């Protein structure tokens, strides 16, 4: 009877504790649910601003690359003898126009986004394009000049014919870039018109498209005038260009000095969220207009689902607690009855021993099962993290639910790639490799805990990777200090020398691969110099910008191809990859495509009698668009250059390379002749001046005038240094009869006047 009363009291006490804990848990769950809901709302607005602005900045980078390409074509038109002669002439010359048309077609072939290139001569009223020639009245020239008034260039969306805009039926949409050119002495303005397929901007804005909502992209130039407008309806995969004589509603970014940001507008009876960014070189401002409801889509569902799951969890927890309490209390009551109220000490000891052994065996099995599950879980995580790092985009896209289940984030605003090389400094450290590497992982994850997402991956015996998901486009000071602590701790506590390379911070998991490749190249090149230190990948080479490829990388590659140094060509890819700062993988593909276009154009004279081979090489550049990661891009890049070199070797005998080398030798011997000219050397070789100039530049990497001036100025520097002749006499001796012009050439080459140069070299010699 006493036992039953005792059990009854314990049951009442158990229920009181159960309800007290349940109510406390319920209150805490509700407070956390509401707090998290409002926190998520505020964070969602901030993240939407950061995310959409980052997407627009990538589109602006593509716009600047296109603008630089168009500007390069204009520079080619000015520098090329055929096109420049057409623009300078005031007469109609059909043969000349035919030659210009062939030249323009070769330029258009080298650029897949370019549809037509057109030159308009204001004096003769004639135009020549890559498709046809005729009078300028067919171009609506007055409208073009009106658009250019007060602008360095103009761009607008228009409809043209299937072959050119002079045809009656105009059904093809293009973006037309119009550049003014002033070559004539009277200062009159000619035009260079470049038509770009609208597919270029479809591809540039495809990552921005949010297919589940109505969306609008507005492009305005530096004067605030409309360039083009693109719209997409709910469910539409890509944008559609809006072609209308009415420019539509213009937008105006806040005048706060920032090049990007966001604001709100009232449009069509609702509030719209507008993010914007400015393409610095092109001068365009690109606006992304979305319904404000897009940012808050799903909040109601999330709130209801969260609350429902909370209630269901609490209800399930309540019944589970009661069931477990009853099940657990039953053996305790049985033990109490058996060993407190009856039985001897020996029986008690025997039963307790059996009970202890049973529990010990059960815990041992559960522990082994848990360890096996943890090992399998970690292996799965590592495999899916490798897909991201190595750029296996298809497997990542097909496994989105798996990533969500494993807790690997694919939606962080930014990602940072950090490579670690950890090697033992003596034989004692080698005996405990597993313990040291295990310690490295735990220390790293602990010291980078401020990052929202962290993935630690072992790449090889001594190399490790840390992938961080970040909220800002930079490593916080706590993470940077943590990396320094890792180096010192591994050296001091475990005798391991650790070198850490901090890779680029990218704005999408799709660009983690390019950051990894850059960091890998940097740590391979700098591991000896930076041993035991923390350094940034950009320290491996000087940074370059996307517009420098016309004057930098393509010139070096051209020289390597002339010398047959294919290993240097392959190395140049890695140098350019690590030196290119803050670009997405898509921008990197466009960058390297333009480099190869420039190389192909520079060696086009080898294919002057074989247009089919030239076209085949130009079309082969489309393979770059299919590349999924940096490794495949590197393979296409090197394969293109190797094929180009072999083709050049086969065609070298049939080219006029010897004529260019003979002209170079003649300049070296006769530079003092003031009448020496390209026309004279061309007549001597039996070639046209324009053609000799082209192959001379391709063979020597230098134009005829630049090479002649360089030989004359360098010889003059020797005479200034070794003789006391007057500057005017030295000018005549090197073939420059105009002293003022000689001063200009010398200062351009050496940065100082001839007299100052003589004083500096003699002063240093004294």
Buried (B, 14 or more C-beta within 10 A) or exposed (E): EEEEEEBEEEEEEBEEEBEEEBEEBBEEBBEEBEEBBEEBBEEBEEBBBBBBBBBBBBBBBBBBBBBBBBBBBBEBBBEBBBBBBBBEBEEEBEEBBEBBBEBBBBBBBBBBBBBBBBBBBBBBBBBBBBBBBBEBEEBEBEEBBEBBEEBEBBBBBBEBBEEBBBBEEBEBBBBBBBBBBEBBEEEEEBBBBBBBBBEBBBBBBEBBBBEEBBBBBBBBBBEEBBBBBBBBEEEBEEBBBBEEEEBEEEBEBEEEEEBBBBBEBEBEEEEBBBBBBBBEBBBBBBBBBBBBEBBBBEBEEBBEEBBEEBBEEBEEBBEEBEEEBEEEBEEEBEBBEEBEEEEEEEEBEEBEEEEEEEEEEEEEEEEEEEEEEEEEEEEBBEBBBBBBBBBBBEBBEEBEEBBEEBEBBBEBBBBBBBBBBBBBBEEEBEEBBEEBBEBBBEBBBEBBEBBEBBBBBBBEEBBBBBBBBBBEBEBBEEBBEBBEBBBEBBBEEBBBBBBBBBBBBBBBBBBBBBBBBBBBBBBBBBBEEBEBBBBBBBBBBEEBBBBBBBEBBBBBBBBBBBEEBBEBBBEBBBBBBBBBEBBBBBBBBBBBBBBBBBBBBBBBBBBBEBBEBBEEBBEBBEBBEEBBBBEBBBEBBBEBBBEBBEBBEEBEEEBBBEBBBBBBEBBEEEBBEEEBBBEBBBEEBEBBBBBBBBBBBBBBBBBBEEBBBBBBBEBBBEBBEEEEBEBEEBBBBBBBEEBEEBBBBBBEBBEEBBEEBBEBBEEEEE
